[in-house]
Amino acid sequence: MFKNLGVLFAVVIVVLIIVFGPIATIWALNTLFPALAIPYTFETWCAAVVLGSVIQGASFSSKK
């Protein structure tokens, strides 16, 4: 019972990070650089997702 609850909790946390992560990025940029004035739209959310995936994909490590 508790194992299933833990898995469900982890899935919910991952989904929340995926959904609200780009919004938090836009908020942070607007706070640090008020001149940007990036609107909170679905289009800018998608752009933040793409930008985050490019940055994440650019850094990798290999263990040997």
FENZIZI-V257171 format. One record per residue. N is the residue number from 1. RES is the residue in one letter. SS is DSSP state (h for helix, s for strand, l for the rest). PSI is psi in whole degrees, -180 to 180 (999 if undefined). OMEGA is omega in whole degrees, -180 to 180 (none if undefined). Layout:
# FENZIZI-V257171
n = (N;N)
res = (RES;RES)
ss = (SS;SS)
psi = (PSI;PSI)
omega = (OMEGA;OMEGA)
This chain:
# FENZIZI-V257171
n = (1;2;3;4;5;6;7;8;9;10;11;12;13;14;15;16;17;18;19;20;21;22;23;24;25;26;27;28;29;30;31;32;33;34;35;36;37;38;39;40;41;42;43;44;45;46;47;48;49;50;51;52;53;54;55;56;57;58;59;60;61;62;63;64)
res = (M;F;K;N;L;G;V;L;F;A;V;V;I;V;V;L;I;I;V;F;G;P;I;A;T;I;W;A;L;N;T;L;F;P;A;L;A;I;P;Y;T;F;E;T;W;C;A;A;V;V;L;G;S;V;I;Q;G;A;S;F;S;S;K;K)
ss = (l;h;h;h;h;h;h;h;h;h;h;h;h;h;h;h;h;h;h;h;h;h;h;h;h;h;h;h;h;h;h;h;l;l;l;l;l;l;l;l;l;h;h;h;h;h;h;h;h;h;h;h;h;h;h;h;h;h;l;l;l;l;l;l)
psi = (-50;-28;-44;-37;-39;-41;-43;-42;-43;-42;-42;-42;-44;-43;-42;-39;-42;-39;-47;-10;-50;-36;-40;-35;-45;-43;-44;-43;-41;-33;-44;-37;84;-24;-21;-46;53;126;155;89;169;-35;-43;-30;-46;-40;-39;-36;-46;-46;-43;-38;-33;-44;-42;-40;-21;-23;125;162;150;137;126;999)
omega = (-177;177;179;179;178;178;178;178;179;179;179;179;180;179;179;178;180;-177;-173;178;178;177;178;177;178;178;-179;178;178;179;-179;-177;-176;-179;180;180;180;179;177;179;178;180;179;176;178;178;178;177;-180;179;178;180;177;180;179;-179;-179;-180;179;177;177;179;178;none)
